[in-house]
Amino acid sequence: MKKISAAIIGLGRIASLLEEDTRREKPCTHAGAITSNPECFLAGGCDISEERRKLFAERWGVPVYAGAAEMIRSHNPKILVIATHPDSHHEYCRLAADSRIPVVICEKPLADTLVAARKITDLSIKNSGLVILTNHERRYSADYIKAREILAEEKLGPLLGVRAVLCMGKTKRLLDVFWHDGTHLADSIMFLTDLHLKHRRQWGVKLTSASGTAWLEGKLIRQGTAGNPNPPAIPAIMEIGAGRDHLIFEMEFSCEKGRLRIGNGVFEIWESEESPYAEKFRSLKLSAETEGRIYEESPTGYFANMLADAVSCVREPGRLPVSSAADGLRVIEYLHSVQPWSKPR
């Protein structure tokens, strides 16, 4: 079977540089995923930075270009990765559509504005041969897939509430954290529950602050049907904080008969049992299945599985990716409803 050519626009951290991080599961970059997939080959890379081009060429041994159009003309890739700043995503998605590239992998957030995100999604709808995959990588991770199955099958009973926490250091502006990393958090909540996250109100510090904590109150809703036009909503709270000397990315799903907790370095299942502390009460006990550790029976495969999905979309025209442009738009709609993004400082 003929190998699929892939090329990358934007040669920074997520495209290549993070592959040098010795503590991350590999592959953890687009170049790493492409070169480790036996059905693909890395054809080239593009970046306006001469230094980035030099590093990429030395690391991966492929041609590099200063302009995306030249790279596409030279190699006619079947998979185009867009790993640039969000304000350029629409421009490059449009270039891919004009160049009849069948599959685009677009980094998150899908765009920097709601208008641009809608235009990108329209490209994938109006150009029937173009598939745009949004890199919400946790959709491809084995631990998140397992968590989704637990919630869908109601192994802990019906879901009653969701609490999420996002802290990315001491002094980052909360709005930048919310748009850069909150996109993963919002998408993960919607992926794990198969519900839409809607914003209701905010309290605490403003998101334009670089200190303190903001709380975002929302609700998870299911699209109504003729027989049930207004299905009940599930409350959701998101905490966005600064001032910590550590990173936090985690979600807690509270159910009738237990609790599921998942995030960076976290996978816990808590189950209800007769309480050892008080008669006629029940308490939660950490399941022997997790013992408080990360779910690590095997690598999560988050980047490898994402690239495999893109390959399948090339091989099977008409296939919908696990993480589509529509999924990316849904996240931008939520982020924008809380507060539109102003350019990062």
C-alpha positions, 0 to 999 in steps of 0.5 A: 500500500502506498505511503501517505505524504504529510507536511507541517506548517509551523515548526514549534513545540507541538510540531517537533520540539516537544519530542526532546522532552524525555518525560513525555510519552512518545510520540508527543508531536506531529512530526513524531507521530508521522514518522512513527506511523508505518503508513506515512512519511514526513515530506517537509516542513514550513516556518517563517523562522530560519532557526526553526527550519534549521532545527527541523531539517536537522532533526527529521532530515526533510526539506524545509520551506519559508512559504506554505504554498511552495511546500504544498506545490513541491510535495502535494501532501495528503495530510497537512498539519497546521501548527501555527498561531490560531489567527492564521488557521483559517488562512492555511485551511483555505490554502489546503482547500484550494490545493485539494488536500484531503485531510488537515490536522489543525491545532487547537484552538481551532481559531482565535475568533468565533467568526474564523472558527465558523469559516473553517468549519464551513470549508470542511462542509462546502468542500466535500473532499476536505476533512479538518481534524481538530487536534483535541488530543485527549479524545484519542487517549486510552484513559479518556476513552475508558472514562467515556465508556464508564460514564456512557454505561453509567457504571457509577450511576447517572451523572449528577455534576462536573467540576473542572480545575485548570491552573497553568502557573503563577503569572499567566493571564487567565484569559490566555490560559482559558483559550490555550488550555481551556479548549482542551478542558472544555472539549474533554468535558463534552467528549466524556459526557457526549453533552454540550457545555453552556456558560451561565455566569462567572464570579471571582477575579476577571479573566483578564487578571494574572492573579487570583481565581475565576469560577465559571458556572455552566451546564451540560445539556443534551439536544432536545427531542420531540418527546423531550424538548427540554431535557434536564441539565447537569451543573458544571463548574470550571475553576481557572486559577493563577498563583500556583507553582504547579500545573493542574488539569483535571475533571471530577464527574460526580455520579449517583454511586461514585466519582470519576476523576481524570486529568494530567497524571490522574485517573481515579474511580471512587465507588460507593460502599457501606461506610466504615466511619458511621452506621447507616451511611455510605462512603466513597472508596478508591477502586482497586482498579486504579489505586490512585495511580494513572491508568497505565496498563499501556501507553495512552497512544494519544498522538499516535491514535490521532495520526492513525485517525487522519490516515483512515480519513485519507484511506476512507473518503467520507469518514468523519474524524473522532475530533472534527472541525465541528467539535473544534467550533463547539469549543470556540462557541463555549469559550467565546460565550464566556469571553472573547479572546484578546491577543496574548500579552 
